[in-house]
């Protein structure tokens, strides 16, 4: 089993790497980190960017004291992260939170995290804040479908000591007067 983190080389990624390592430790899961460089970069610099990204990730992992497999590739963020997750049998995909302050309140841009979540064959954990402790509480939205059961299983797997809070909301199909 492996836990995968998709990184963009920002400090937000460090938080996601640390959280994924904390989840992986008790599960004895392999830790993996992936970064995807835009394949449309000019051939003359693409290889240099890939190697620079690999060096940056390796240095950050060393600074954090975390061992992980590192893969940097040129390609498509959406398809390559999903394919890599499938290829390495990842059970969870971590990403850092997007910094909305840079885009302002009215951003029409889809974030990298959103693109990854839309294409991921496995659960995605968006990590917003650093924490050295395991999750104590996990909120799981339920709608009585097989997907809800899957979400519950994953919540229990990745946060076995946490209290699960199940939330169900529904829309009444008629108006009450």
N, C-alpha and C positions, 0 to 999 in steps of 0.2 A: 504494500500500500504506500502511496505517496501523497504528500500535500504540496501543491504547486502555488507559487506566487508570481503573478505577472507584474512586472515593475516598469516604471517610466523613468527611473534614475533620480527621482525626487526624494526628499526626506519623507514624504507621505508613504513612499514605498518601503522605507526602513521600518515604519510602524507596522505595515502589513507583514513584512518578513519576520519581525519579532513575534507577532501574534501567531502566525502560522507555525513558527518553530515551537512555541509554547503548546499549541494544540498537538503537534506531531510528536513531541517528546513522550508523553505517556502512552501514545498509541504505537510507539516504536516505528513510526512512519518515516520514509525517506523524504527529505526536504529538497524541493526543486525550485529554481528561479528561472523565469524566462523573460527576455526582452525581445521585442520585434522591432527591427529597424525598417523603415520604409523602403520597399524594394524598388521604388521609382528613383531613388538617389542615383546620381551618375556613377557609372561603373568605376571611375577613377577614385572615388572616395568611399563607396559603399563598404569595402573591406576594412578601410581604416576606421569607419564609424562602428562597425561590428566589433572590432578588436578593442576600441576605446571603451565601448559600452561594457564588454566583458571585463576589462580591467577595472572599471568603476564599480561594477557589481561585486567582483572578487574583493576589492579593497573595503567596500561597505560591509560585506559579510565578515571579513576579518575584524573590522572595528567593532561589530556587534557580537563577535565571538560565536558565530553560527556557521556550521558546516552545511553546505548544500551543493547539489549539482547545479551548474550554471549553463544555460543555453541561450545564446544570442544568435538570432537569424534574421536575414532579410526576407521580408514577405508582407503578408497582410495581417494586421493585428487581429481582426475578427476570425479569420479562418485558421491562422497558424497557432494561436493560443488554444483554440478549441481542439485542433488536431493533436497538438503536443499533449494536452490534458488526456486525451483518449489514448495516445500512444504509450504514455508512461503510467497508465492506470491510476491517474490521480483521483482521489476521493473528495477533495475539496480544493477550490481555487480561491486564493486570497488576492485582493487588490486594495490599493490605497484609495482614500477618498479624494474626489476631485475638489480642487480649491475653487469654489464658486465665486469668491471675492474677485478673482481675476476677470471673470466674464460679466460681472454685474448681475443685477436681478433678472433682467430680460435677455437671457442668452438663448439663442435658437440652435446652438451647437450641441450635438450629441457628444457626450464624454467618452473617453476610451473605456472607462469602467462599464458604461451602459452598453457599448458595442460588444464587450466581452460577455456581459451577462446575457445578452440576446442570443449569443451563439454557443454558449457553454453547455456541454452535455452533462455537467456535474454542478453541484451547488456552488454558489459564489458568495464569499464572505467579504463585504466591504468594510474595511477597518478604518475607523475615524480617529480614534485616540489610542495613545499608548497605555498599556497596562501590563503589569508583571503578574497579575493574578488570573486564575482561570475564571471563566464566566460563572457568575452566581445565579443569574436569571436569564432566561431565554424566552422571548415572545415568539410564538408560532401561530401564524394565521391559518385557520382551518376552514374548509368548506365541504368536508366529508367525502372528498374525492381520493383517488389513489395517490394523487400528488401531495395531499395533506398527510397521508400516512407516511409517504416517503420523507417529507419535511420533518415529521416527528422522529422517524428513525435516525435521520442525519443529526438532528439536534441532540438526541440522546447519545449518539456515537461521539460527536465532537465536544460535547459539554456534559459528560456523564454525571457530574456532581451538581449540576445546575438545577434550579427549580424551573420547570416548564410552565409557562403561562399560555394557555390556549385562548385564542381570540377568534370569534366568529361574528361576522357582520352580514346582514342581508338587507335587501331592499324590499319593502312591502309593495307588491305589484298593484296596489289600488290605494286611492286616497282615503284618508279618514277625515270625516267632517264633524 
